[in-house]
């Protein structure tokens, strides 16, 4: 993969991360966001392991990976809290 196409891949990942961050902050579409973030993390792992990245591309990929993992953790935590809150209002099973 040439460096021009690598720049495109990283720019696309950056856009996806922006969407995910907005969704996590507004606590919307979290199930979908979690799937996207898992996909991004996996894609970045592959890039960092299998591609010959320049130093600047590697730094960017690492930065995006950390951000994806952080957003993923936040989205999962919010979802977990939301599920626990909803359980309070469900009728008790006898």
C-alpha positions as CSV (number, residue, x, y, z in Angstrom):
1,X,0.0,0.0,0.0
2,X,1.5,3.3,-1.0
3,X,1.8,6.2,1.4
4,X,-0.9,8.2,-0.4
5,X,-3.4,5.3,0.0
6,X,-2.3,4.8,3.6
7,X,-3.0,8.5,4.2
8,X,-6.5,7.9,2.8
9,X,-7.0,4.9,5.1
10,X,-5.9,6.8,8.2
11,X,-8.1,9.8,7.2
12,X,-11.1,7.5,6.8
13,X,-10.4,6.0,10.3
14,X,-10.1,9.5,11.7
15,X,-13.6,10.4,10.3
16,X,-15.0,7.1,11.7
17,X,-13.5,8.0,15.1
18,X,-15.1,11.5,15.1
19,X,-18.5,9.9,14.4
20,X,-18.0,7.4,17.2
21,X,-16.9,10.1,19.6
22,X,-20.0,12.3,18.9
23,X,-22.2,9.2,19.3
24,X,-20.6,8.2,22.6
25,X,-20.8,11.7,24.0
26,X,-24.5,11.9,23.0
27,X,-25.0,8.3,24.2
28,X,-26.7,7.4,21.0
29,X,-26.5,4.3,18.8
30,X,-24.0,2.7,21.2
31,X,-24.5,-0.9,20.0
32,X,-23.6,0.2,16.5
33,X,-20.7,2.4,17.7
34,X,-19.2,-0.6,19.7
35,X,-19.2,-2.7,16.5
36,X,-17.5,0.2,14.5
37,X,-14.9,0.7,17.2
38,X,-14.1,-3.0,17.4
39,X,-13.7,-3.0,13.6
40,X,-11.5,0.1,13.7
41,X,-9.3,-1.4,16.4
42,X,-8.9,-4.6,14.4
43,X,-8.1,-2.6,11.3
44,X,-5.5,-0.6,13.1
45,X,-3.9,-3.6,14.7
46,X,-3.5,-5.1,11.2
47,X,-2.1,-1.9,9.8
48,X,0.5,-1.6,12.6
49,X,1.5,-5.2,12.3
50,X,1.4,-5.9,8.6
51,X,2.1,-2.7,6.8
52,X,5.3,-0.8,6.5
53,X,4.3,2.5,8.0
54,X,6.4,5.6,8.2
55,X,7.1,6.9,11.7
56,X,4.5,9.6,11.4
57,X,1.9,7.1,10.1
58,X,2.7,4.7,12.9
59,X,2.3,7.5,15.5
60,X,-1.0,8.4,14.0
61,X,-2.2,4.8,13.9
62,X,-1.1,4.3,17.6
63,X,-3.0,7.5,18.6
64,X,-6.1,6.4,16.7
65,X,-5.9,2.9,18.3
66,X,-5.7,4.4,21.8
67,X,-8.6,6.7,21.1
68,X,-10.7,3.8,19.6
69,X,-10.0,1.6,22.7
70,X,-10.9,4.5,25.0
71,X,-14.1,5.2,23.2
72,X,-15.0,1.5,23.1
73,X,-14.5,1.2,26.9
74,X,-16.7,4.3,27.4
75,X,-19.4,3.1,25.1
76,X,-19.5,-0.3,26.8
77,X,-19.6,1.3,30.3
78,X,-22.5,3.6,29.3
79,X,-24.4,0.6,27.8
80,X,-23.8,-1.4,30.9
81,X,-25.0,1.4,33.2
82,X,-28.0,1.9,31.0
83,X,-28.9,-1.8,31.1
84,X,-28.6,-1.8,34.9
85,X,-30.9,1.2,35.1
86,X,-33.5,-0.4,32.9
87,X,-33.4,-3.6,35.1
88,X,-34.6,-1.5,38.0
89,X,-37.8,-0.7,36.2
90,X,-38.5,-4.2,34.9
91,X,-41.1,-6.3,36.8
92,X,-39.5,-8.8,39.2
93,X,-39.7,-12.4,38.1
94,X,-41.3,-14.6,40.7
